[in-house]
């Protein structure tokens, strides 16, 4: 059974910063493994694209990946 997401909303990407340790910062924080998403997200901003954001609890996401 697929769990319900915590949140799902449409929105525009606003900002990415590179922190001192090289990890990216979006409107929310992410670890270094998210660096690969900085350029595609910055491009969505440059292209004025609107996005769909879906947020799952990490435990729920891991369970879905296993199924």
N, C-alpha and C positions, 0 to 999 in steps of 0.2 A: 504494500500500500504506500503510495506516494504521500509524504507529509505535506501539509500546507506551508507555503512560504511565510516567513515572518512579515515580509513586506513586499509589495510589487507596485511599482509606480513608473510613470513616464517622466522624463526629465532631461535637461541638457547638461552636458559635462561642463564644468566651470574652470577647473584648475588642476594642474599637476605641478608639484615641486619635487626637486631632488634634495633629500636630506643629506647631512654631513657624511653619513655612512654609505651613501649611494642608493638607499632605498627610496621608492617613490612615495609621495603623499598626495592622495586625492582628497576629496572632502572628508573621507574616512582614511584611517591609516592602514597600510598593508606592509607585509614583509618583503624582503628582497626578491622573493620569487615572483612578485608582481611587476618587476621592472619591465618585462617584455610587453606589458600592456600600456606603458606610458605613451609611446608613439601612436598606437591606434586610437587611444582616447584623446590625445591632443589633436589628432586629425579630425575626429568627430566634432571637436570644438571649432576648428578652422573651417570645416565644411558646413557649420551651423546645422548639424544633424541632431535630431531628437532621439532619445534612447529609451529602452525599456529596461528597468533595473529590477532584478528578482533576488531577494535575499532569503537564504536558508540558514538555519542553525548548522554549525559545522558537523555536529553529530548526525543530524538528519541527512545532510549532504553525503557523508561517508556511507551511511546506510543505503542511500539510493545508488551510490556507485557500486556497492557490493551486489545489489539485486540485479 
